[in-house]
Amino acid sequence: MIARQSLPPTRSSLTHKFTIDGFEGYLTIGMHANGRPGEIFLKISKEGSTLSGMCQAFCRAFSLALQHGLSVEDACKRFEGMRFEPMGATSNPDIPEALSIVDYVARFMEQNFASTPRLAR
């Protein structure tokens, strides 16, 4: 069994602002000292309790997967391509369309943190 690698109380992070179909969001990625991501957080505008709760659940699952040794590539494969609202055009020229917030986050993480990102679709 792989031991959980929690992040230290003070850590570096990256915050990325994005929009998907008019929904503005902020993705914050907390990183280990070596630059490897170890947690993610999402803040979405126009959020209702359901969307907010689902975003929190997704972030917790993604973060725990990373902390228990799942690679960024494997984590992204599991979440990329999920399709549900909000979906559509984004503010990111590298990811012009997203099938969902989960799809967008997985693709952003892959492009920025995977050792060998796949070609854009």
KOLVEXFI-494619 format. One record per residue: residue number from 1; residue in three letters; chain; x negated, y negated, z negated of N, C-alpha, C in turn. Coordinates in steps of 0.02 Angstrom, whole numbers, plus 50000, padded with zeros to 5 digits. Atoms other than C-alpha are relative to their C-alpha. Example, Ala and Ser with C-alpha at 12.3 -4.5 7.8 and 13.67 -1.06 7.14 Angstrom:
# residues 2
SITE;i;aa;ch;nxx;nyy;nzz;caxx;cayy;cazz;cxx;cyy;czz
SITE;1;ala;A;49955;50059;50000;49385;50225;49610;49955;49940;50000
SITE;2;ser;A;50042;50059;50003;49316;50053;49643;50039;49945;49963
This chain:
# residues 121
SITE;i;aa;ch;nxx;nyy;nzz;caxx;cayy;cazz;cxx;cyy;czz
SITE;1;met;A;49958;50059;50000;50000;50000;50000;49955;49938;50000
SITE;2;ile;A;50039;50062;49994;49933;49829;50048;50024;49951;49947
SITE;3;ala;A;49984;50049;50051;49926;49702;49908;50020;49934;50033
SITE;4;arg;A;49977;50064;49974;50017;49539;49936;49945;49948;49992
SITE;5;gln;A;50050;50053;50000;49900;49396;49981;50036;49933;49997
SITE;6;ser;A;49966;50064;50010;49987;49244;49907;49951;49943;50014
SITE;7;leu;A;50042;50059;49989;49924;49071;49949;49983;49967;49934
SITE;8;pro;A;50017;50036;50061;49834;48966;49819;50048;49942;49988
SITE;9;pro;A;49953;50054;50015;49932;48828;49731;49990;49938;50044
SITE;10;thr;A;50014;50054;49955;49846;48697;49840;49972;50030;50064
SITE;11;arg;A;50021;49971;49937;49830;48741;50025;50010;49951;50057
SITE;12;ser;A;49991;50041;49939;49814;48663;50197;50065;50021;50033
SITE;13;ser;A;49939;49984;49963;49969;48654;50305;50004;49959;50063
SITE;14;leu;A;49985;50034;49937;50031;48601;50475;50075;49989;50002
SITE;15;thr;A;49929;50013;49992;50199;48516;50501;50013;49980;50072
SITE;16;his;A;49983;50010;49929;50278;48518;50674;50074;49979;50005
SITE;17;lys;A;49932;50024;49988;50432;48415;50722;50023;50025;50068
SITE;18;phe;A;49973;49974;49937;50546;48488;50856;50075;49986;50003
SITE;19;thr;A;49927;50001;49991;50722;48479;50927;50019;50058;50045
SITE;20;ile;A;49969;49949;49958;50830;48616;50999;50073;49981;50008
SITE;21;asp;A;49931;50017;49986;50992;48563;51083;50027;49947;49952
SITE;22;gly;A;49979;50054;50042;51000;48404;50979;49990;50011;49925
SITE;23;phe;A;50014;49986;50070;50958;48490;50813;49927;49985;49988
SITE;24;glu;A;50069;50017;50017;50802;48410;50740;49976;50044;49943
SITE;25;gly;A;50027;49958;50053;50689;48519;50636;49927;49985;49986
SITE;26;tyr;A;50070;50005;50020;50525;48520;50544;49978;50070;49977
SITE;27;leu;A;50029;49936;50018;50421;48678;50534;49934;49986;49964
SITE;28;thr;A;50062;50009;50038;50287;48680;50399;49969;50069;49990
SITE;29;ile;A;50037;49937;50004;50155;48818;50402;49944;49991;49949
SITE;30;gly;A;50053;50000;50051;50050;48846;50245;49947;50050;50019
SITE;31;met;A;50055;49958;49976;49879;48918;50280;49951;50019;49945
SITE;32;his;A;50055;49977;50042;49747;49020;50191;49938;49958;50017
SITE;33;ala;A;50061;50039;49990;49572;48944;50177;49968;50013;50067
SITE;34;asn;A;50030;49984;49935;49520;49033;50338;50044;49978;50059
SITE;35;gly;A;49957;50026;49947;49662;48950;50437;50056;50048;50021
SITE;36;arg;A;49948;49951;49984;49772;49106;50443;50065;49979;49966
SITE;37;pro;A;49937;50019;50032;49956;49066;50413;50022;50050;49948
SITE;38;gly;A;49978;49956;50054;50030;49134;50253;50072;49987;49978
SITE;39;glu;A;49930;50015;50016;50201;49052;50239;50027;49949;50049
SITE;40;ile;A;49968;50051;49958;50326;48951;50338;50062;49974;49964
SITE;41;phe;A;49940;50033;50026;50465;48830;50291;50033;49963;50057
SITE;42;leu;A;49962;50037;49949;50602;48755;50399;50047;49951;49966
SITE;43;lys;A;49951;50049;50020;50703;48597;50372;50036;49979;50063
SITE;44;ile;A;49961;50013;49940;50843;48573;50499;50051;49945;49985
SITE;45;ser;A;49948;50051;50008;50950;48416;50521;50067;50029;50021
SITE;46;lys;A;49932;49977;49984;51138;48435;50540;50013;50070;49973
SITE;47;glu;A;49993;49932;50024;51123;48592;50437;50061;50007;49955
SITE;48;gly;A;49947;49981;50045;51271;48673;50355;49972;50052;49953
SITE;49;ser;A;50026;49953;50049;51256;48793;50212;49980;50067;50033
SITE;50;thr;A;50016;49937;49967;51257;48945;50329;49934;49995;50037
SITE;51;leu;A;50062;50008;49962;51120;48880;50445;49941;49991;49953
SITE;52;ser;A;50054;50011;50049;51016;48821;50297;49981;50065;49966
SITE;53;gly;A;50013;49936;50033;51033;48988;50209;49965;50049;50045
SITE;54;met;A;50031;49955;49953;50988;49087;50364;49928;49979;50014
SITE;55;cys;A;50068;50024;49989;50835;48977;50395;49956;50018;49941
SITE;56;gln;A;50039;49983;50060;50778;49004;50215;49985;50075;49998
SITE;57;ala;A;50010;49927;50000;50803;49193;50230;49948;50020;50052
SITE;58;phe;A;50048;49986;49948;50707;49199;50394;49930;49980;49978
SITE;59;cys;A;50066;50024;50022;50563;49096;50322;49972;50046;49946
SITE;60;arg;A;50024;49956;50053;50552;49207;50169;49977;50067;50029
SITE;61;ala;A;50018;49936;49969;50550;49366;50275;49935;49994;50040
SITE;62;phe;A;50060;50011;49959;50420;49296;50396;49939;49991;49955
SITE;63;ser;A;50056;50014;50046;50310;49232;50253;49978;50063;49963
SITE;64;leu;A;50018;49939;50035;50318;49395;50155;49967;50050;50047
SITE;65;ala;A;50032;49955;49951;50276;49494;50312;49927;49981;50010
SITE;66;leu;A;50069;50022;49991;50121;49388;50339;49958;50013;49937
SITE;67;gln;A;50037;49991;50062;50071;49398;50155;49986;50073;49984
SITE;68;his;A;50011;49928;50011;50085;49588;50158;49961;50032;50057
SITE;69;gly;A;50047;49974;49951;49968;49605;50307;50025;50008;50071
SITE;70;leu;A;49977;49997;49931;50079;49601;50462;49966;49944;50040
SITE;71;ser;A;50035;50051;49960;49984;49511;50599;50049;49949;50028
SITE;72;val;A;49958;50051;49969;50050;49351;50675;50031;50028;50064
SITE;73;glu;A;49976;49971;49937;50066;49444;50841;50059;50047;49987
SITE;74;asp;A;49947;49953;50014;50171;49583;50765;50062;49966;49971
SITE;75;ala;A;49943;50037;50028;50280;49463;50665;50038;49964;50055
SITE;76;cys;A;49968;50038;49946;50313;49358;50820;50039;50047;50046
SITE;77;lys;A;49965;49951;49957;50359;49512;50924;50068;50018;49971
SITE;78;arg;A;49938;49979;50032;50494;49555;50797;50054;49945;50001
SITE;79;phe;A;49952;50055;50003;50575;49382;50798;50012;49965;50067
SITE;80;glu;A;49993;50033;49935;50546;49319;50975;50057;50031;50040
SITE;81;gly;A;49946;49975;49957;50694;49333;51093;50067;50006;49967
SITE;82;met;A;49934;49998;50033;50832;49327;50962;50042;49942;50026
SITE;83;arg;A;49957;50048;49966;50979;49236;51040;50061;49983;49959
SITE;84;phe;A;49941;50025;50034;51105;49130;50944;49995;49924;49996
SITE;85;glu;A;49998;50074;50005;51157;48947;50922;49964;49976;49938
SITE;86;pro;A;50009;50043;49941;51081;48821;50921;49946;50029;50046
SITE;87;met;A;50048;49979;49949;50990;48862;51082;50000;49948;50055
SITE;88;gly;A;50002;50046;49944;50936;48765;51235;49934;49964;50005
SITE;89;ala;A;50060;50040;49988;50814;48630;51284;49968;49978;49935
SITE;90;thr;A;50038;50022;50059;50677;48583;51161;49960;49938;50017
SITE;91;ser;A;50042;50059;49991;50566;48432;51136;49927;50019;50013
SITE;92;asn;A;50069;49976;49993;50410;48540;51158;49988;50022;50072
SITE;93;pro;A;50013;49980;49930;50341;48547;51337;49970;50069;50007
SITE;94;asp;A;50028;49932;49997;50251;48710;51294;50053;50054;49990
SITE;95;ile;A;49943;49955;50009;50418;48790;51246;50062;49962;50021
SITE;96;pro;A;49946;50043;49977;50546;48701;51355;50070;50023;49984
SITE;97;glu;A;49934;49971;50017;50692;48818;51313;49991;50050;49944
SITE;98;ala;A;50002;49951;50054;50728;48917;51156;50068;50035;49996
SITE;99;leu;A;49939;49960;50006;50855;49056;51131;50032;49992;49931
SITE;100;ser;A;49976;50013;50069;50872;49008;50945;49943;49966;49962
SITE;101;ile;A;50053;50027;50043;50777;48926;50804;49948;50054;49985
SITE;102;val;A;50046;49944;50015;50702;49096;50761;49954;50013;50060
SITE;103;asp;A;50040;49990;49939;50645;49120;50942;49948;49944;50007
SITE;104;tyr;A;50045;50057;49994;50568;48945;50943;49941;50006;49950
SITE;105;val;A;50052;49995;50051;50473;48971;50779;49951;50057;50017
SITE;106;ala;A;50043;49944;49983;50407;49141;50834;49954;49982;50059
SITE;107;arg;A;50041;50019;49942;50347;49071;51001;49949;49947;49982
SITE;108;phe;A;50048;50051;50023;50267;48918;50917;49944;50032;49960
SITE;109;met;A;50051;49966;50040;50178;49029;50792;49953;50040;50044
SITE;110;glu;A;50042;49960;49955;50116;49144;50930;49953;49955;50039
SITE;111;gln;A;50042;50045;49961;50052;49000;51036;49945;49968;49959
SITE;112;asn;A;50048;50038;50040;49962;48918;50892;49958;50042;49952
SITE;113;phe;A;50037;49961;50050;49904;49061;50780;49983;50071;50021
SITE;114;ala;A;50017;49932;49979;49898;49225;50876;49930;50001;50029
SITE;115;ser;A;50068;49995;49974;49724;49286;50921;50000;50004;50076
SITE;116;thr;A;49993;49997;49927;49783;49323;51099;50073;49986;50018
SITE;117;pro;A;49931;50015;49983;49944;49229;51140;50019;50027;50069
SITE;118;arg;A;49975;49977;49935;50049;49305;51278;50015;49940;50044
SITE;119;leu;A;49984;50054;49953;50085;49202;51433;50071;49974;49985
SITE;120;ala;A;49933;50030;50010;50233;49083;51419;50049;50032;50048
SITE;121;arg;A;49950;49972;49955;50395;49150;51488;50032;49946;50041
